[in-house]
Amino acid sequence: MTLAGQRVAAPPPTAALAALPPQRQHRRLPRLAARAAIPDDGNRFSSSSKDGAEPVADAPSTRQRRGAAQPAPTLKEQAAASNREVSDKLIEVFQSKKPAEWRKLIAYSRQWPMLAQGVLDRIEERAAGEADQEVQLALRKLGRRLATVHEELSVYQQLIEKFRAAPSSDWEGMVSLHRNSMGGEFFKYLDLKIRAAQDAEQEQEVLVALGAQLAALVEAYDRVLRDEQAMEAAAKSFSDLLDVESLEEADRKIDEMAASGRLDPALLLMMAKAYAGSKETDITREEVKDIMAHLYFKAKESFAQQAPKEVRILKYLLSVESERDRAELLAQAFQPGAELEAGDVDYLCTTPQDLLNTVENILMLYDTSRAKGTMAGEAASLMNPEVIERLRALQKQIRQQYL
């Protein structure tokens, strides 16, 4: 600036600031601070003076200085964290056990069906985020093997539930449809479920009865299937049966087959498979399903007439609710006389020893739960907890009163 013809240097901003009265300093400070807080390179630092002084970091905000708490996690975040923790613990358990032991762990766990997918997803998540390639490979291998076991046991569990939901009259056809899945591992899994239900006696009884009946049906199925000639003859007979014009004609043909001995287990098995197959598909028309059901149950009824008379007598006795009525009918069954089959009523008789042998064979199959089809076929339908109780009562009654 120029003063009285002389050139005088302007004072630096700081000196000028110091020369102001205190009140004016107070007014200028906020503007100066605002200019100083503008970042010069995109970082959160205040600008330096022109003399190269080091930049000064911003002062913490009021909230930061007071140590305000971070926002609490939401319920969804808490649930996700809890699920990850549970999955990690289960992963450690599976890592510490041999694959052969996984089946028992899964069979005994009521929660596994709900946790399985989360555990498998968590294994994949951990593998994807793992930097160590060896650990990553180990996790992926664990995931593949566990997924395989889970899928296999899920098939077995679904089969068990399907059989339990279906009437026992449908089981033969269902066995023929699902025989490939009902091997040794299926029955091992069913046995594990029986052991896991040791604290639930009624549930255990149901599973034991189911296992015994399915074992008998599988054994009968395999035995019939091994006879190739019988299966070929059954295929021809079934084809002839489907060529009839009406259901009445089909019924007469089935009766003729039964009378001539051509209604054998092979033909019944083929009809059961056709009936079960028509039920489990949405493609087959309802009319066809009804026809298959009619043919199958008519054939089964006719085939039942060929069952041992002791089994037929037992089935009738066990269908009677009253103990007193059963005792009277039992006495009548041991009275010798002519055996007649008239329509829906059969007049049959047997000896105490023959009937006792049949009762004890059925009870043996039930008690062993995995017997090899000693009483397959019609006798298999006698296997359920309520009927078993009546059988034991009959066994005791025959021994005490008739032998």
Salt bridges, closest charged atoms under 4 A:
ASP58 OD2 - ARG44 NH2 3.24
GLU85 OE2 - LYS89 NZ 3.66
ASP88 OD1 - ARG122 NE 2.88
ASP88 OD1 - ARG126 NH1 3.16
GLU124 OE2 - ARG140 NH1 2.67
GLU125 OE2 - ARG122 NH1 3.18
GLU152 OE1 - ARG103 NH2 2.86
ASP170 OD2 - LYS279 NZ 2.68
GLU172 OE1 - LYS300 NZ 3.29
GLU185 OE1 - ARG103 NH1 3.67
GLU185 OE2 - LYS188 NZ 3.52
ASP191 OD2 - ARG195 NE 2.89
GLU203 OE2 - ARG164 NH1 2.72
GLU219 OE2 - ARG223 NH1 3.79
ASP222 OD2 - ARG179 NH2 2.63
ASP240 OD2 - LYS236 NZ 3.38
ASP251 OD1 - HIS294 NE2 2.85
ASP255 OD1 - LYS298 NZ 3.12
GLU280 OE1 - LYS162 NZ 3.77
GLU280 OE2 - HIS178 NE2 3.32
GLU286 OE2 - LYS289 NZ 3.53
GLU321 OE1 - ARG390 NH2 2.71
GLU339 OE2 - LYS309 NZ 2.83
GLU341 OE2 - ARG312 NH2 3.32
ASP346 OD2 - ARG312 NH2 2.77
GLU360 OE2 - ARG399 NH2 2.35
ASP367 OD1 - ARG392 NH2 2.76
GLU378 OE1 - LYS315 NZ 2.98
